[in-house]
Each structure stands twice: as structure tokens, then as C-alpha cells.
């Protein structure tokens, strides 16, 4: 069980294992997996729940873990966008049986090339992941299972080791920029990111919900303001995955968000005047 409001890789990973992805809708306020919908999606064939910490905000993991424990299910957190996020005093990745992080260069903790990591408290899962990443072998030319070449280059690890020491200050700066956006956009009629009490959003993405998105994009283009959409087509409506979905209209919150999301520029080098320029362009595009 996972969500459709995510990058394709989340659902692809489920399919790679031979499992069937069951996609549930997201909460209209947090934009992350709605725990109240997970229970109804569970069947005797369900094996795991894969919550996605979207844009840098943690899912309500206490609720997800409670459901999983009740039904004897594993929890694998997709933390690709959520380095350093917290909720209720717990760090992202701490409550699941395992969690996956991305070190793609655009992430809050990014390498200079492709990379990622799995964290877990389970020795069995750790051993399995080590085998899978290295052609299924503990010893060269003597594989124990069929595996893959998922080894991260050593140079990427060295770069990440240096950058890791700066992550906290970078995250705090992103949060400062997010607060500038919160203030600058307060008078505009749009949906902004939320933080549940006790949460720490790390703003890999600062997305807003807007009407007339194409007009807002045109206003950005006119002033050479970069933007993104995370994500414009929900996974259950993407061609390779339609067979596992229930078609258009089946996940109404997800589909509405996909039509309204607009990701604003955010990084540690933005300042008040930059944020005000973006806010003015958003306002102009809505007129």
C-alpha cells in the first residue's frame, strides 16, 4: 500500500519486487498518505505499507505504524525528499522497518551524481540490502542470490560525508526561506504547506496550490523565475501503472493536487527580495 502523489520510483520499486501496488489517497491538508484510508485497503494479501514523506514533511508515522503492527505488516519509508524531517520527536526513518533516502544532486543532501541509502535496525534487512546492491554476493564470484549493481561510487560517499556536516544549517536556512514565503504569500488566495504540531518540515520542495496554474507559470516565465510541479501526473494515471489503478476519479485529492501544485524556488541562497519577486509574479499571474 502506497500513494500515487509521488515520483514514479516509489511505485516502480514495489513492482520490481513482484508485488502489486495498491495506491490510496492523500490527506488534503498534509498532502501525505491518509492513515484513515490505509486500513480499508488492507487485504489478506497485503505485505507492507510504503508511506512517502512528500516535499520534506513526515507522514503521521505513529498512525501508520499502529495500523501496520495491528495487521502484522512491514513499513518501508520513502524518505527520498525528507532528510532531517521530524515528527513527535522522532526522526524520519526511525519508525519503519526500513527507510530509503535519495542523494540525487537536487536533494537537500545531494551527491554530485546518483546515490542513495537504506537505513534499518534489522540485521536481516541490512544483510539482504548489502547482498542486493552487490550482485547478490558477499564474496566476489560467489553470489548467494540474484542481485544488482547498486553500489554507490566512493567519491560520492566522500562528498556526502563533507556535506553532511553542513546539513543542519542548510535545513534551518530553508526553513527560514519557507517562513519568508509564508509571510509574503499570506494575502494571496492559495494553499500553502502545513506543519502538524510537533513536525519539522525540511522543505525539499515549497509547493503551493493555485488556481489558473498556466497563467501563474506564464508570469514566472516572463520574469525568468524557475518553478517545478511535484507532481503533474499521479502515478495511477501514468501509462505503465494504469493497470494497478482504478482510473481517473479514484483518488480525488491526489488528482486535484496534481492540477494545482506549483513548486516555488527554494534554496539556502534566497533572500527577502527574491521571495517578494516570486510572490508578486504569483499575484500577477492570478489576475
ABEGO torsion letter per residue (X at the ends): XBBABBBAAAAAAAAAAGBBBBBBBBBAAAGBBBAAAAAAABBAABABBBBBBBGGBBBBAAAAAAAAAAAGBBBBBBAAAABGBBBGGBBBGAABABBBBBABAABABBBABBBBBBBBABAAAAAAAAAAABGGBABBGBBABBBBBABBBAAAAAAAAAAAAAAAAAAAAAAAAAAAAAAAAAABBBBBBBBBBGBBBAGABBBBBBBGAAAAAAAAAAAGBBBBBOBABBAAABAAAAAABAEBGABAAAAAAAAABBBBBBBAABBAAAAAAAAAAAAAAAX
